Amino acid sequence: MSRFYVIGMNDCPNPDFSPEVLHIIKSHRIFSGGIRHHEIVRSLLPQQAVWIDIKSPMDEVFQQYENVNESIVVFASGDPLFFGFANTIKRRLPHAGIFLYPAFNSLQMLAHQLLIPYHDMRIVSLTGRPWHELDRALIERSSKIGVLTDHVHTPAQIARRMLEYGYSMYVMYVGTNLGNPDKQSIRKFSLQQAATESYQTPNCVILEQEGQLLPRPFGIPDASFEHLDGRTRMITKMPVRLLSLSLLDLHDKTNLWDIGFCTGSVSIEAKLQFPHLHITAFEVRTEGAELMDVNSHRFGTPGIEAIITDFMTYDVSSLDSPDAVFIGGHGGKLPEMLRKVSSCLAERGTIVFNSVSEESLLLFKNTLLAIGFECKEEIRMAVDDFNPITICKAERSKK
């Protein structure tokens, strides 16, 4: 069984390792870590030391590990279990023996310097990851957010994204080269200032609320949306929208497809109420792109992927399988659409369809039977002077 001694460290050029860690270093031959780590610890390594760089692709790094028949000492930043390399070892070599010697992580060090309590801080890593978790933290109105950055998700880019979607009520603290007394820098910015600055790396960010957070409505008034050519009837009405989302059981879903999004009202309402969702929205009309852009910015809902296309001809194989699908428009191809959706819907996925006529309701139910689904719930409602709508929830028939 592979054995790893994983040693956490910061950017101090003269690391103050414990006697136990120094003994581990002196008594081993195989070492691994990033280039930055190697530069710092090089003078501490024994003469016969062999170093394995941790760099992409990871498959090659672990292939080198597997060719080693002795314990490996790994140097990693901060706490190696805090979005760190120890997690990678656990995932790739689940039976490996891991002995951990953590240091403070960068966000802890930044909080220490600022005397900011961090027990209630929301932690987000953007290091090699998409924006999703930061978007979620903002939508959920977290008042204190710690962010691990990378060369793409820089403090300036973070500030620009927050301002773009209306989250200007935070200040940003940026810590650079933390732990290195000669290079360490800690600065406070407004988001407007942060958006125009340049930063040395490595760095991390703490966002702290200093203004009134945006309201997070449960049920956005229909009149608040930008509408298609000003046609206020071309929207899923708020009561219908909320009931449809309720029937989709989104609290335990991951990927929502909104087919025929028009104004984007269903996607935006879903993102506000269930920020953990990954939402992909389809609309055949080219005007949909601007409507989604305007409305998602208006209501502070970044991260919705809007695809302007005919869903029936679009290759969905590159997308993650949905476990919730809302059909807001079908262009007269409801049976074909249901068959396409059923072919990629997760095993316990849910479909919700709003029918405006008896003919479409009957067609929906008959197609469900043909593809092995069943209508689990059916609710008929009317809003103001609009025609009644039947909201249907469908799932796979139990075998």
Backbone torsions as a table, in degrees:
resi	resn	phi	psi	omega
1	MET	NA	134.0	179.7
2	SER	-65.1	145.4	177.8
3	ARG	-126.3	131.7	179.5
4	PHE	-126.1	131.8	168.3
5	TYR	-103.2	111.2	-173.7
6	VAL	-106.3	115.6	-172.1
7	ILE	-110.7	119.7	177.3
8	GLY	-82.5	148.5	-179.1
9	MET	-155.7	163.3	174.0
10	ASN	-109.9	-161.1	-174.8
11	ASP	-92.4	12.1	177.8
12	CYS	-62.3	128.0	-177.6
13	PRO	-69.5	-16.3	177.7
14	ASN	-124.3	78.6	-173.5
15	PRO	-61.8	139.4	-179.2
16	ASP	-100.9	74.4	-179.2
17	PHE	-76.9	151.7	177.8
18	SER	-70.2	160.2	176.4
19	PRO	-56.1	-35.1	179.4
20	GLU	-64.2	-44.7	180.0
21	VAL	-66.7	-40.2	179.1
22	LEU	-62.6	-37.6	176.9
23	HIS	-64.9	-41.2	178.3
24	ILE	-60.4	-42.7	-179.8
25	ILE	-63.3	-45.4	-176.1
26	LYS	-69.1	-26.5	-173.6
27	SER	-98.9	10.4	179.5
28	HIS	-125.4	166.1	-175.0
29	ARG	-117.9	-32.2	-175.3
30	ILE	-102.2	125.6	-177.8
31	PHE	-129.8	157.6	-178.5
32	SER	-151.9	155.6	178.9
33	GLY	162.9	-177.1	177.2
34	GLY	-77.7	167.7	-180.0
35	ILE	-59.7	-40.8	-179.8
36	ARG	-62.2	-41.1	179.2
37	HIS	-65.1	-40.8	-178.9
38	HIS	-60.9	-41.8	-179.9
39	GLU	-62.0	-35.6	-177.0
40	ILE	-75.9	-41.0	-171.5
41	VAL	-99.2	-0.4	-173.6
42	ARG	-51.7	-42.9	-175.8
43	SER	-70.4	-15.3	-179.2
44	LEU	-90.7	-12.4	-173.8
45	LEU	-79.5	146.3	176.5
46	PRO	-64.8	160.9	-174.0
47	GLN	-60.7	-34.1	-176.5
48	GLN	-88.9	14.3	-174.0
49	ALA	-63.4	141.9	172.2
50	VAL	-114.6	130.0	-176.2
51	TRP	-113.0	131.9	175.6
52	ILE	-111.3	114.6	178.9
53	ASP	-68.3	135.9	171.4
54	ILE	-91.8	108.7	-178.8
55	LYS	-157.2	163.5	178.1
56	SER	-72.8	146.7	-2.2
57	PRO	-81.3	143.4	-176.8
58	MET	-65.1	-26.3	179.1
59	ASP	-57.7	-39.5	-179.6
60	GLU	-69.1	-36.9	178.3
61	VAL	-62.1	-46.6	-176.7
62	PHE	-74.9	-23.9	172.3
63	GLN	-65.1	-39.9	176.2
64	GLN	-65.2	-39.8	177.9
65	TYR	-60.3	-42.2	-176.3
66	GLU	-68.3	-20.3	178.5
67	ASN	-86.1	0.0	-178.6
68	VAL	-100.7	133.9	-178.3
69	ASN	-107.6	24.7	177.5
70	GLU	-141.9	170.0	-177.7
71	SER	-63.5	150.6	-178.5
72	ILE	-119.4	132.8	175.0
73	VAL	-99.9	120.9	-176.8
74	VAL	-112.0	131.8	173.9
75	PHE	-101.3	131.9	-177.3
76	ALA	-140.4	163.8	-177.7
77	SER	-79.6	134.9	171.8
78	GLY	58.1	-130.9	176.5
79	ASP	-90.7	111.1	-175.3
80	PRO	-65.4	-9.4	173.4
81	LEU	-94.2	-3.7	-179.2
82	PHE	-96.9	87.3	-173.9
83	PHE	52.8	31.8	-170.9
84	GLY	-113.4	-172.1	-169.1
85	PHE	-72.3	-23.4	176.4
86	ALA	-60.8	-34.5	176.7
87	ASN	-64.5	-37.9	178.6
88	THR	-65.0	-41.8	177.6
89	ILE	-62.3	-45.6	-179.5
90	LYS	-59.5	-39.7	-177.7
91	ARG	-71.6	-41.8	-175.8
92	ARG	-86.1	-30.2	-179.1
93	LEU	-129.3	72.0	-172.2
94	PRO	-61.2	-19.2	-178.9
95	HIS	-99.6	4.9	-179.0
96	ALA	-70.7	149.0	172.1
97	GLY	-86.9	125.8	-177.2
98	ILE	-122.2	127.1	177.1
99	PHE	-116.5	119.3	-166.1
100	LEU	-108.6	136.2	176.9
101	TYR	-130.9	81.4	-171.2
102	PRO	-77.5	155.9	168.4
103	ALA	-116.0	176.9	173.7
104	PHE	-65.5	140.5	173.9
105	ASN	-80.1	169.1	-172.3
106	SER	-63.5	-37.6	-179.9
107	LEU	-69.6	-34.3	174.4
108	GLN	-63.4	-45.2	-179.4
109	MET	-62.8	-39.6	178.2
110	LEU	-65.6	-43.6	178.1
111	ALA	-62.9	-39.2	177.7
112	HIS	-60.4	-45.7	-178.5
113	GLN	-64.3	-33.8	-177.4
114	LEU	-91.2	-6.1	-174.3
115	LEU	55.7	41.9	177.0
116	ILE	-100.8	118.2	174.5
117	PRO	-59.3	135.9	-175.3
118	TYR	-119.6	10.8	179.2
119	HIS	-66.3	-23.7	-178.5
120	ASP	-109.6	16.7	-177.9
121	MET	-84.9	132.3	174.9
122	ARG	-77.5	127.0	-176.6
123	ILE	-104.3	131.1	-179.9
124	VAL	-132.0	131.5	172.2
125	SER	-107.5	123.6	173.1
126	LEU	-107.0	10.2	-178.6
127	THR	-74.1	104.5	-177.5
128	GLY	68.6	18.7	-177.6
129	ARG	-126.0	160.8	177.8
130	PRO	-75.3	-178.5	-176.9
131	TRP	-75.7	-7.7	-164.3
132	HIS	-51.2	-49.1	-174.4
133	GLU	-71.2	-31.6	173.6
134	LEU	-67.9	-44.7	176.5
135	ASP	-54.8	-44.7	-179.3
136	ARG	-61.7	-44.7	-179.7
137	ALA	-62.3	-38.4	178.8
138	LEU	-68.9	-45.5	179.7
139	ILE	-63.0	-35.1	178.6
140	GLU	-80.3	3.5	173.2
141	ARG	62.8	40.6	175.2
142	SER	-64.9	132.9	-174.5
143	SER	-86.7	-16.3	-179.2
144	LYS	-144.6	120.0	-173.5
145	ILE	-130.4	125.6	172.8
146	GLY	-99.4	132.1	-172.8
147	VAL	-126.8	125.9	170.3
148	LEU	-89.9	128.5	-170.4
149	THR	-104.9	176.4	168.2
150	ASP	-148.0	-167.6	-175.2
151	HIS	-73.6	-15.7	177.0
152	VAL	-96.2	-47.8	-179.4
153	HIS	-92.4	72.2	-177.5
154	THR	-81.8	165.7	174.9
155	PRO	-55.6	-38.3	179.3
156	ALA	-65.2	-42.8	178.9
157	GLN	-66.3	-38.2	177.3
158	ILE	-61.4	-46.8	-179.8
159	ALA	-61.5	-43.0	-179.0
160	ARG	-64.1	-40.8	179.7
161	ARG	-64.7	-42.1	179.9
162	MET	-63.7	-43.1	178.5
163	LEU	-65.8	-37.8	-178.3
164	GLU	-60.3	-35.7	-177.1
165	TYR	-103.2	14.9	170.8
166	GLY	88.5	12.0	-178.8
167	TYR	-98.1	64.5	-175.2
168	SER	-92.1	0.8	-171.8
169	MET	-90.5	27.2	178.0
170	TYR	-121.1	155.3	164.0
171	VAL	-107.6	156.1	-177.1
172	MET	-119.6	127.9	170.2
173	TYR	-104.6	130.2	-179.6
174	VAL	-118.8	121.9	175.4
175	GLY	-107.3	129.0	-176.8
176	THR	-123.0	137.0	178.0
177	ASN	51.9	45.3	-176.3
178	LEU	-64.9	135.2	-178.0
179	GLY	96.7	-13.6	178.0
180	ASN	-100.9	105.4	-173.7
181	PRO	-62.5	-23.7	-178.4
182	ASP	-85.4	-23.8	-174.5
183	LYS	-118.6	-12.2	-173.2
184	GLN	-60.1	138.3	178.7
185	SER	-141.4	135.1	176.2
186	ILE	-131.7	121.7	-176.5
187	ARG	-132.7	149.7	177.2
188	LYS	-111.9	135.2	-178.7
189	PHE	-135.1	151.5	156.7
190	SER	-73.2	160.1	179.8
191	LEU	-63.8	-34.0	178.2
192	GLN	-62.2	-40.4	177.1
193	GLN	-69.5	-44.8	-176.4
194	ALA	-60.0	-32.9	-175.8
195	ALA	-66.8	-18.9	-175.4
196	THR	-110.6	-0.3	-176.8
197	GLU	-87.4	162.8	169.0
198	SER	-114.8	154.5	-169.9
199	TYR	-137.6	141.4	170.1
200	GLN	-75.4	160.4	177.0
201	THR	-119.4	155.7	-0.9
202	PRO	-78.0	153.0	177.8
203	ASN	-144.2	165.3	173.8
204	CYS	-144.0	169.9	-169.0
205	VAL	-135.7	140.0	165.0
206	ILE	-118.9	127.5	176.2
207	LEU	-104.5	128.6	-178.8
208	GLU	-129.5	132.3	-178.5
209	GLN	-66.2	131.0	174.5
210	GLU	-134.7	19.2	178.2
211	GLY	-153.4	178.0	-178.6
212	GLN	-70.5	125.4	178.1
213	LEU	-70.3	152.9	177.2
214	LEU	-60.2	141.2	172.5
215	PRO	-62.9	148.5	179.6
216	ARG	-120.4	86.9	-172.1
217	PRO	-70.0	147.7	169.8
218	PHE	-102.3	93.5	-173.9
219	GLY	101.3	95.2	179.9
220	ILE	-80.0	129.8	177.5
221	PRO	-56.6	137.0	-177.2
222	ASP	-58.6	-35.9	-176.2
223	ALA	-68.9	-15.8	-178.2
224	SER	-77.0	-17.9	-179.3
225	PHE	-80.5	150.8	164.9
226	GLU	-75.0	131.2	-173.6
227	HIS	-107.5	159.9	177.9
228	LEU	-68.3	111.8	-179.6
229	ASP	52.5	29.8	179.0
230	GLY	72.7	10.2	-176.7
231	ARG	-86.3	99.2	-173.9
232	THR	-67.9	-15.1	178.9
233	ARG	-81.3	-14.5	-176.7
234	MET	-87.8	61.0	179.1
235	ILE	-156.4	146.1	172.1
236	THR	-73.8	114.3	-173.4
237	LYS	-59.9	149.4	-172.1
238	MET	-53.8	-47.1	178.7
239	PRO	-63.1	-38.4	178.2
240	VAL	-67.8	-39.8	-179.4
241	ARG	-61.3	-47.9	-178.1
242	LEU	-67.1	-39.6	178.6
243	LEU	-67.3	-38.2	177.8
244	SER	-62.4	-44.2	178.7
245	LEU	-64.8	-36.7	177.4
246	SER	-62.2	-42.4	-178.9
247	LEU	-69.7	-22.1	177.9
248	LEU	-75.3	-10.8	178.7
249	ASP	54.5	52.7	-170.2
250	LEU	-75.0	-11.8	-178.8
251	HIS	-62.5	-29.0	-180.0
252	ASP	-116.8	23.1	176.1
253	LYS	-103.1	166.1	-178.2
254	THR	-120.2	-46.3	-174.8
255	ASN	-122.1	118.1	178.5
256	LEU	-108.5	131.1	169.1
257	TRP	-105.9	130.8	176.7
258	ASP	-114.4	105.8	-173.7
259	ILE	-99.3	118.4	-176.3
260	GLY	83.9	59.2	-168.0
261	PHE	-80.3	-21.8	177.8
262	CYS	53.0	-100.2	-179.5
263	THR	-79.5	-15.4	-176.0
264	GLY	87.1	10.4	-172.4
265	SER	-62.5	-39.8	-178.8
266	VAL	-68.3	-46.4	178.9
267	SER	-60.4	-44.4	-176.7
268	ILE	-68.1	-43.6	177.0
269	GLU	-62.3	-41.4	179.1
270	ALA	-63.7	-41.8	-179.3
271	LYS	-66.6	-37.6	178.6
272	LEU	-65.6	-42.4	-175.7
273	GLN	-85.7	-26.4	-176.7
274	PHE	-134.1	70.6	-173.1
275	PRO	-64.6	-12.9	178.3
276	HIS	-73.4	-15.4	-175.3
277	LEU	-69.1	143.8	164.4
278	HIS	-96.2	117.9	-172.8
279	ILE	-114.6	128.2	173.2
280	THR	-117.9	123.7	-174.9
281	ALA	-118.2	135.0	-177.7
282	PHE	-115.3	139.2	175.4
283	GLU	-152.0	131.9	-177.2
284	VAL	-80.2	-27.9	-178.5
285	ARG	-78.7	131.5	-177.2
286	THR	-64.1	-26.7	178.7
287	GLU	-62.3	-20.6	-178.2
288	GLY	-60.9	-32.1	-178.3
289	ALA	-61.1	-47.1	-179.9
290	GLU	-69.3	-38.8	179.5
291	LEU	-61.9	-44.9	179.0
292	MET	-64.9	-40.0	-179.6
293	ASP	-63.2	-49.0	-178.4
294	VAL	-63.7	-48.4	-174.7
295	ASN	-72.1	-37.6	179.4
296	SER	-67.6	-34.2	174.6
297	HIS	-71.2	-37.9	-178.4
298	ARG	-61.8	-36.2	-175.6
299	PHE	-107.9	12.6	173.0
300	GLY	63.5	47.8	-178.6
301	THR	-124.5	75.7	175.8
302	PRO	-71.1	161.2	170.5
303	GLY	97.8	-3.5	176.9
304	ILE	-79.2	124.5	178.9
305	GLU	-88.3	110.2	-179.9
306	ALA	-99.2	125.6	-179.6
307	ILE	-118.5	116.2	179.1
308	ILE	-90.3	106.1	-174.1
309	THR	-169.5	166.7	167.4
310	ASP	-82.8	111.9	-176.3
311	PHE	-54.5	-34.7	-174.9
312	MET	-68.3	-22.6	179.7
313	THR	-107.6	-3.1	-176.3
314	TYR	-81.3	137.1	177.9
315	ASP	-81.6	107.8	-176.4
316	VAL	-93.1	5.5	-174.1
317	SER	-64.2	-23.5	-179.6
318	SER	-83.8	-7.9	-178.2
319	LEU	-91.6	152.0	172.9
320	ASP	-66.2	142.8	-179.3
321	SER	-61.9	134.3	178.5
322	PRO	-79.0	150.4	168.7
323	ASP	-113.5	5.2	173.2
324	ALA	-150.5	132.2	-179.8
325	VAL	-134.3	127.2	173.0
326	PHE	-108.7	125.7	178.3
327	ILE	-103.1	105.1	179.9
328	GLY	-99.3	-14.5	177.3
329	GLY	-159.9	142.9	-176.4
330	HIS	-132.1	-2.6	175.1
331	GLY	56.4	33.0	179.5
332	GLY	75.6	12.5	-177.8
333	LYS	-124.0	43.4	-175.3
334	LEU	-60.3	-47.6	180.0
335	PRO	-60.2	-44.4	-179.7
336	GLU	-64.6	-38.6	179.9
337	MET	-65.9	-42.9	179.2
338	LEU	-62.9	-38.6	178.4
339	ARG	-65.6	-40.7	179.3
340	LYS	-66.4	-42.8	179.2
341	VAL	-63.8	-43.4	-176.9
342	SER	-64.4	-27.4	-178.3
343	SER	-72.5	-19.0	-178.5
344	CYS	-123.7	-2.1	179.8
345	LEU	-69.1	138.2	176.9
346	ALA	-57.4	156.4	-171.9
347	GLU	-53.5	-41.7	-179.2
348	ARG	-106.3	30.5	-178.6
349	GLY	-75.3	164.2	-176.0
350	THR	-127.1	139.9	174.7
351	ILE	-117.2	134.6	173.0
352	VAL	-123.2	133.1	-177.9
353	PHE	-132.0	135.1	176.5
354	ASN	-102.6	114.4	-177.1
355	SER	-99.6	131.4	-179.7
356	VAL	-102.8	-0.8	179.9
357	SER	-146.6	158.9	177.5
358	GLU	-65.3	-33.4	-178.9
359	GLU	-65.4	-45.7	-179.1
360	SER	-69.4	-32.6	177.6
361	LEU	-65.1	-44.6	179.0
362	LEU	-65.0	-41.0	178.4
363	LEU	-63.0	-41.1	178.5
364	PHE	-60.3	-49.0	-177.4
365	LYS	-66.0	-42.1	-179.3
366	ASN	-65.1	-39.5	178.8
367	THR	-67.2	-37.5	177.2
368	LEU	-56.7	-46.2	-180.0
369	LEU	-60.4	-38.7	-176.6
370	ALA	-70.0	-26.1	-176.7
371	ILE	-106.5	9.6	175.5
372	GLY	84.3	25.6	176.4
373	PHE	-113.8	169.0	174.9
374	GLU	-143.2	152.2	177.8
375	CYS	-81.8	113.9	-175.2
376	LYS	-87.6	-33.0	178.6
377	GLU	-143.7	151.0	-178.5
378	GLU	-147.7	117.1	-176.8
379	ILE	-126.9	129.2	-179.7
380	ARG	-107.6	130.4	-179.1
381	MET	-149.0	158.4	176.4
382	ALA	-129.3	143.6	179.5
383	VAL	-118.3	120.4	-179.6
384	ASP	53.3	-127.2	-177.5
385	ASP	-101.2	16.9	179.3
386	PHE	-82.1	157.9	178.6
387	ASN	-62.6	148.4	178.4
388	PRO	-61.0	149.2	178.8
389	ILE	-125.5	137.7	175.5
390	THR	-103.7	122.4	-179.0
391	ILE	-100.6	121.3	-175.6
392	CYS	-117.3	136.3	175.5
393	LYS	-111.8	126.7	-176.8
394	ALA	-124.1	144.7	174.8
395	GLU	-141.5	166.1	177.5
396	ARG	-62.5	141.4	176.7
397	SER	-68.1	139.8	177.9
398	LYS	-73.9	134.2	-178.6
399	LYS	-79.0	NA	NA
